[in-house]
Amino acid sequence: MKKYVDAIGLLFAVSAASAFGMTEEEAKQVVARVQSGATYTEMRAVKHKGSPAYELEYIYDGDEYEVIVAPDGTVLDQYKDSGMPVIVSLALDVSTQLYREQDAGVELIPVIVGSYKKFWFRGLQHGFYAYKNPYLSISPMIKLNPDIGYSVDNAESGSTLYEGLDDTSFSAEGGLQLMFQLPGVSLEVNMLTDLLGDHEGQLVEVALSHAMHFGPALLVPEIKYSYNTEEIGQFYFGVDPEDATFERPAFEVGSTSDIELSTVFLWRFASRWYMVSEASYKMYDDKIEDSPLVDDTTQASIFVGVGISF
């Protein structure tokens, strides 16, 4: 699961109102009146003591603040933003099998979403804000991959296809994330490299997402393009000459490009409890089609979990 820490905040405050009565320009004027020199960042509809109101966010002297105002602009409350709660969940992950002679993938994985001070947690991606303004954030980050690749121990009974190979079922990358807030969408760019010496490759990910709110629920569809250097392609789908057998001839993949469609769904069904889920469909590069290890060039997966916020 990926991202959307900023969007999750709306789950705590969004009301049944479907449109703002206050304009962005009016919100900026209120923030300027409340704190001279502050930078307005966001507005959302809320309920304050049972009445319609607006929550305005702004940044001043590097810190984030929130002010609650009535529809006429009257200030009702203001406070320093303490950050998003952290949602910790355990999810059941089910996916179609990408590899030959591997049992269907069903796993329990921990998923963490939220933020603490400058640290953010987005499923299996974690980082901290080195720089942030209303339109751009820059974050050093790590990305964990516990559910891709093949496992020698997961080979079907009687299979010898993976004998002598090392598992590729876990890897971790680190690097830099740029997150751009554009009108209606978020543009995410990740530039990553291997951290554990597994594939020793690099990758670039570019993703577009759009957050949609339905009362206590959040839906975030996303499309992502990934470019992977040849080391990554070889790690997951290739067979080196020294590992070649009659059953799995040597195969060189080269660099690859993948496209993934996904949708994240979060639903707060109690004060601290959430359903956390994601469905995805990934289309791998056609270059892997002739790999002796590969059964398909597409993979569908879904995970569903329950989490508690702190």
TARASUL-V690711 format. One record per residue. N is the residue number from 0. SS is DSSP state (@ for helix, = for strand, . for the rest). PHI is phi in whole degrees, -180 to 180 (999 if undefined). D_LAST is the distance of its C-alpha to the last C-alpha in whole Angstrom. Layout:
[[N | SS | PHI | D_LAST] [N | SS | PHI | D_LAST]]
This chain:
[[0 | . | 999 | 19] [1 | . | -115 | 19] [2 | . | 37 | 18] [3 | . | 74 | 17] [4 | @ | -61 | 14] [5 | @ | -62 | 16] [6 | @ | -69 | 17] [7 | @ | -62 | 14] [8 | @ | -57 | 13] [9 | @ | -68 | 16] [10 | @ | -64 | 15] [11 | @ | -87 | 13] [12 | . | -137 | 17] [13 | . | -66 | 19] [14 | . | -107 | 22] [15 | . | -74 | 25] [16 | . | -62 | 27] [17 | . | -103 | 28] [18 | . | -147 | 30] [19 | . | -82 | 30] [20 | . | -85 | 32] [21 | . | -91 | 32] [22 | . | -85 | 33] [23 | @ | -60 | 31] [24 | @ | -65 | 34] [25 | @ | -65 | 34] [26 | @ | -63 | 30] [27 | @ | -63 | 31] [28 | @ | -66 | 34] [29 | @ | -63 | 31] [30 | @ | -61 | 29] [31 | @ | -62 | 32] [32 | @ | -73 | 33] [33 | @ | -72 | 30] [34 | . | -144 | 30] [35 | . | -62 | 33] [36 | . | 88 | 32] [37 | . | -79 | 29] [38 | = | -109 | 28] [39 | = | -67 | 27] [40 | = | -124 | 25] [41 | = | -161 | 23] [42 | = | -134 | 24] [43 | = | -149 | 22] [44 | = | -79 | 23] [45 | = | -140 | 21] [46 | = | -111 | 22] [47 | = | -123 | 23] [48 | . | 54 | 24] [49 | . | 86 | 25] [50 | = | -112 | 27] [51 | = | -61 | 27] [52 | = | -156 | 26] [53 | = | -131 | 25] [54 | = | -105 | 22] [55 | = | -107 | 23] [56 | = | -107 | 22] [57 | = | -150 | 24] [58 | = | -114 | 24] [59 | = | -141 | 26] [60 | . | 55 | 27] [61 | . | 85 | 24] [62 | = | -107 | 21] [63 | = | -100 | 20] [64 | = | -132 | 20] [65 | = | -132 | 20] [66 | = | -130 | 23] [67 | = | -98 | 23] [68 | = | -130 | 27] [69 | . | -76 | 29] [70 | . | -55 | 31] [71 | . | -88 | 34] [72 | . | 96 | 32] [73 | . | -67 | 32] [74 | = | -76 | 29] [75 | = | -103 | 26] [76 | = | -166 | 23] [77 | = | -154 | 22] [78 | = | -164 | 19] [79 | = | -78 | 18] [80 | . | -70 | 15] [81 | . | -88 | 12] [82 | . | 94 | 11] [83 | . | -75 | 9] [84 | . | -68 | 5] [85 | . | -98 | 5] [86 | = | -102 | 6] [87 | = | -109 | 8] [88 | = | -139 | 11] [89 | = | -119 | 15] [90 | = | -122 | 18] [91 | = | -91 | 21] [92 | = | -110 | 23] [93 | = | -123 | 27] [94 | = | -142 | 29] [95 | . | -71 | 33] [96 | . | -88 | 35] [97 | . | -84 | 36] [98 | = | -103 | 38] [99 | . | -71 | 42] [100 | . | 53 | 42] [101 | = | -117 | 38] [102 | . | -64 | 36] [103 | . | -55 | 34] [104 | = | -82 | 30] [105 | = | -133 | 28] [106 | = | -138 | 25] [107 | = | -101 | 21] [108 | = | -128 | 19] [109 | = | -79 | 15] [110 | = | -129 | 14] [111 | = | -121 | 11] [112 | = | -134 | 11] [113 | = | 141 | 9] [114 | = | -154 | 10] [115 | = | -141 | 10] [116 | . | 55 | 13] [117 | . | -93 | 16] [118 | = | -89 | 14] [119 | = | -128 | 14] [120 | = | -134 | 13] [121 | = | -131 | 15] [122 | = | 72 | 16] [123 | . | -110 | 18] [124 | = | -115 | 19] [125 | = | -139 | 17] [126 | = | -169 | 18] [127 | = | -143 | 18] [128 | = | -77 | 20] [129 | = | -83 | 24] [130 | = | -153 | 25] [131 | = | -155 | 24] [132 | . | -136 | 26] [133 | . | -61 | 26] [134 | . | -117 | 28] [135 | = | -151 | 27] [136 | = | -129 | 24] [137 | = | -123 | 25] [138 | = | -138 | 23] [139 | = | -63 | 24] [140 | = | -150 | 22] [141 | = | -127 | 22] [142 | = | -130 | 22] [143 | = | -101 | 22] [144 | = | -126 | 25] [145 | . | -88 | 24] [146 | . | -129 | 26] [147 | . | -125 | 29] [148 | . | 84 | 33] [149 | . | -112 | 35] [150 | . | -121 | 34] [151 | @ | -61 | 38] [152 | @ | -72 | 36] [153 | @ | -95 | 35] [154 | = | -66 | 39] [155 | . | -61 | 41] [156 | . | -57 | 43] [157 | . | 89 | 46] [158 | . | -76 | 45] [159 | . | -117 | 47] [160 | . | -61 | 45] [161 | . | -105 | 43] [162 | . | -61 | 45] [163 | . | 88 | 45] [164 | . | -96 | 42] [165 | . | -93 | 38] [166 | . | -59 | 35] [167 | . | -121 | 34] [168 | . | -81 | 30] [169 | . | -147 | 28] [170 | = | -153 | 28] [171 | = | -144 | 26] [172 | = | -124 | 27] [173 | = | -137 | 26] [174 | = | 169 | 27] [175 | = | -126 | 27] [176 | = | -117 | 25] [177 | = | -112 | 27] [178 | = | -119 | 25] [179 | = | -104 | 28] [180 | = | -97 | 27] [181 | = | -103 | 30] [182 | . | -57 | 31] [183 | . | 85 | 29] [184 | = | -141 | 28] [185 | = | -111 | 26] [186 | = | -111 | 28] [187 | = | -114 | 26] [188 | = | -126 | 29] [189 | = | -114 | 28] [190 | = | -118 | 30] [191 | = | -128 | 30] [192 | = | -139 | 31] [193 | = | -61 | 31] [194 | . | -103 | 29] [195 | . | -108 | 30] [196 | . | 75 | 34] [197 | . | -79 | 34] [198 | . | -103 | 36] [199 | . | 57 | 36] [200 | . | -112 | 36] [201 | = | -130 | 34] [202 | = | -148 | 33] [203 | = | -125 | 32] [204 | = | -118 | 30] [205 | = | -127 | 31] [206 | = | -134 | 29] [207 | = | -116 | 29] [208 | = | -139 | 26] [209 | = | -142 | 26] [210 | = | -89 | 23] [211 | = | -125 | 24] [212 | = | -115 | 22] [213 | = | -133 | 23] [214 | . | 59 | 21] [215 | . | -84 | 17] [216 | = | -118 | 18] [217 | = | -130 | 19] [218 | = | -123 | 22] [219 | = | -131 | 22] [220 | = | -77 | 26] [221 | = | -149 | 27] [222 | = | -123 | 30] [223 | = | -134 | 30] [224 | = | -111 | 33] [225 | = | -126 | 33] [226 | = | -112 | 36] [227 | = | -120 | 36] [228 | . | -69 | 39] [229 | @ | -62 | 41] [230 | @ | -63 | 39] [231 | @ | -70 | 37] [232 | @ | -59 | 39] [233 | @ | -70 | 41] [234 | @ | -62 | 38] [235 | @ | -90 | 37] [236 | @ | -128 | 40] [237 | . | -92 | 43] [238 | = | -130 | 45] [239 | . | -71 | 47] [240 | @ | -54 | 51] [241 | @ | -71 | 50] [242 | @ | -102 | 48] [243 | . | -71 | 50] [244 | . | -135 | 52] [245 | . | -61 | 54] [246 | . | -77 | 51] [247 | . | -132 | 49] [248 | . | -65 | 51] [249 | . | -58 | 50] [250 | = | -148 | 48] [251 | . | -110 | 47] [252 | . | -93 | 44] [253 | . | 86 | 44] [254 | . | -69 | 42] [255 | = | -135 | 40] [256 | = | -131 | 38] [257 | = | -126 | 36] [258 | = | -128 | 34] [259 | = | -130 | 31] [260 | = | -109 | 30] [261 | = | -148 | 26] [262 | = | -140 | 24] [263 | = | -98 | 21] [264 | = | -131 | 19] [265 | = | -122 | 16] [266 | = | -138 | 16] [267 | = | -88 | 13] [268 | . | -101 | 15] [269 | . | -150 | 13] [270 | . | -57 | 11] [271 | . | -122 | 8] [272 | = | -110 | 10] [273 | = | -134 | 12] [274 | = | -96 | 15] [275 | = | -122 | 15] [276 | = | -150 | 19] [277 | = | -152 | 21] [278 | = | -119 | 25] [279 | = | -144 | 27] [280 | = | -138 | 31] [281 | = | -113 | 32] [282 | = | -110 | 36] [283 | . | -83 | 37] [284 | . | -60 | 40] [285 | @ | -61 | 44] [286 | @ | -61 | 44] [287 | @ | -84 | 43] [288 | @ | -58 | 45] [289 | @ | -92 | 47] [290 | . | -65 | 45] [291 | . | -67 | 46] [292 | . | -95 | 43] [293 | = | -99 | 42] [294 | . | -102 | 42] [295 | . | -151 | 41] [296 | . | -105 | 40] [297 | = | -130 | 37] [298 | = | -146 | 34] [299 | = | -107 | 31] [300 | = | -148 | 28] [301 | = | -148 | 25] [302 | = | -132 | 22] [303 | = | -137 | 20] [304 | = | -146 | 16] [305 | = | -123 | 14] [306 | = | -134 | 10] [307 | = | -122 | 7] [308 | = | -96 | 4] [309 | . | -125 | 0]]
